[in-house]
Amino acid sequence: MLAKQYDRTLWRTTLYQAFPGQRSRRIVYDAATVLHLCRNRLAHQEAIFNRPVDDIRFVALVLADWICPTSRVWIERHCEIEAVLDERP
């Protein structure tokens, strides 16, 4: 739904309203793509130790913030990934 082919039909008409913190479809698309690729790796039980997990976490928080800043705060409070990353060798 965020792909360029839907820019005029979906994004400009209504979808941009789902991301009040960001007006650029391409920036939202790029962020969603990062998370999509990470999700696929995890879903297929592939290793992500060689991926920039800190950067992926940051992108997830930014995307959540564009949609709902309150949700970003909730995610930060309840997400344990930072503690796990701090313990890595």
Protein Blocks (a to p, Z undefined) as FASTA:
>chain_A
ZZmklmmmmmmmmmmmmmmmbcbfklmmmmmmmmmmmmmmmmnopafklpcfklmmmmmm
mmmmmmommlmmmmmmmpcklmmmmmpZZ
